[in-house]
Amino acid sequence: MSEEKSIREVRLEKLQQMRDLGHDPYAIEKFDPTHTAKQLLEDFEKIGEATVRFAGRVVSLRPMGKAAFMHLSDGDAKIQCYVKKDNVGESPWALFSLLDIGDHVAVEGRLFTTKTGEKSIEVHNLWPLSKALHYLPIGKEKEGQSWYGLTDPELRYRHRHLDLIANPSARKLLLDRMKIVSATRRFFDEHDFLESETPILQIVAGGASARPFMTHFNAYDIDVKLRISLELYLKRLICGDIPRVYEIGRVFRNEGVSNRHNPEFTLLEFYASYMNLEDMMSLVEELMRYVANVVYGTTVVDAGGVEIDFSKPWSRVDLLEEIEKLSGITAQELEQIDTAKQAMERVGLSSAKETNVGGIIEKLLERFVEPTLLQPTFVIGYPIETSPLAKKDPNRPGITRRFEGYIRGRELCNAFSEINDPVDQRERFEQQLRESALGDEEAHPMDEEFLYALESGMPPAGGCGIGMDRMAMILTGADHVREVLPFPTMKPVIFAAPNLEDAVESEK
């Protein structure tokens, strides 16, 4: 296109022509539509002859001499508009002739039905509101069936606004995710939990087993970490006699990127005084039932081809019993590191990097148990080595009062009866320091300030963490975490405007 004008150049010229006609689309600050597209279509008969005002993006244009049809979309729905020179007058018609696919425009007129039976707006006035300077991959309906537009995953996730414009299915996933987060917040508000905020920059990043991102605090000339969890600060609030707290916030873990993991993600954590592990299970069941009803109007959800009925109680299985049933490795073999490593090798897993039995147990969980947990299931009875913040099970040496919730083979939540014994907690942290000295980069750090809060007195409490991205994946049926993230982490590139004309799937 070296000798031809680019689309951007052509559209800039059209913008200048609009301004020469005395209309600058970017100068309009406000427009008040009387209805959304859905309202116009659903209440068509009720609205009748009344004047309507509507604004949206131009998604189709069909000129016919001194008249034209166009479709305007407000994101949720689209409606056809009929524009005739004799109806709008010279100046508005001249502005209309300068419109392109992707522009935003406001119209005023009355509703009518075309000869083909399509509900439409007969336009009497129009005002361009913005000029799209690039070709946009506006989706098209093909034979009244599927909608197709931008298909390249790199372009879809790197330039999410294009994905939202072009792909209604992708748009619905993201809107559902927003509704899921909103419904979750309402659930906890209605259950007398108070929402709090905790520090993102921390000296000691604890509450999970993960490597943190590092940054530097210039004012104090110290290195600090981005938080990997919300737990230890929310539990300080419990120590301060705030009985029910929660937070929905961003956390950061310096780990790999995969179909289930994004280094920056949204985490829900909630804590309640005088509750235990079984209470946390009940809250998780009730939460998922509530959110499904609010977002989808039903407790039965099609989660990626798996029908999940959240009205039913979740299954409860013991971790060591499931490992034995699915791998043949007995609980006795998992009592000592040597026999545990031998058993691990026997079932085809490398034990070279394992330093404790707990790590081996969780590797066996991932390999043998997780893929079988399609329906909502609580897995109970986790080893003490990998549960440094959970109460010990008084009836099972080496096991804690901890569960994880799984759906579709994916971990949804992690919960404990929380340690409130500061002596026990200090011993756990000291053991984690020993694990760190042996090379465990994700071992939990010592946190003296948190221990001081525990030593001031913390009531019995239950706590739970739920990854909101995972929750959205499960409820929407998404297969990749990027589908439910508005802006997933992408490998940095030098920006260049994409050639969307080549990227869009052409009509066959």
Salt bridges, closest charged atoms under 4 A:
GLU13 OE2 - LYS5 NZ 2.49
ASP24 OD1 - ARG19 NE 3.36
ASP32 OD1 - LYS30 NZ 3.03
GLU90 OE2 - LYS85 NZ 3.50
ASP100 OD2 - ARG11 NE 3.75
ASP100 OD1 - LYS14 NZ 2.75
ASP100 OD2 - LYS131 NZ 2.82
ASP103 OD2 - LYS131 NZ 2.74
GLU108 OE2 - ARG53 NH1 3.17
GLU118 OE2 - HIS71 NE2 2.80
GLU122 OE1 - ARG110 NE 3.16
GLU122 OE1 - HIS124 NE2 3.07
GLU141 OE1 - LYS78 NZ 3.27
GLU154 OE2 - ARG158 NH2 2.65
ASP163 OD1 - ARG156 NE 2.77
ASP163 OD2 - ARG160 NH1 2.59
ASP176 OD2 - LYS172 NZ 2.72
GLU195 OE2 - ARG185 NH2 3.09
ASP221 OD1 - HIS216 NE2 2.90
ASP223 OD1 - HIS216 ND1 2.87
GLU231 OE2 - LYS235 NZ 2.84
GLU247 OE2 - ARG227 NH1 3.20
GLU264 OE2 - ARG250 NH2 3.36
GLU278 OE1 - ARG401 NH2 2.75
GLU285 OE2 - ARG316 NH1 3.41
GLU286 OE2 - HIS191 NE2 2.84
ASP318 OD1 - ARG396 NH1 2.57
GLU322 OE2 - LYS325 NZ 3.15
GLU333 OE2 - ARG346 NH1 2.72
GLU354 OE2 - LYS363 NZ 3.45
GLU362 OE2 - ARG402 NH1 3.19
GLU404 OE2 - ARG402 NH2 2.86
GLU418 OE1 - LYS235 NZ 2.69
ASP424 OD1 - LYS392 NZ 3.69
ASP424 OD1 - ARG428 NE 3.17
GLU441 OE1 - ARG211 NH1 3.21
ASP447 OD1 - ARG236 NH2 3.58
GLU448 OE1 - ARG426 NH2 2.97
GLU449 OE1 - ARG236 NH2 3.94
GLU455 OE2 - ARG426 NH2 3.78
ASP469 OD1 - ARG177 NH1 2.71
ASP479 OD1 - ARG408 NH2 3.32
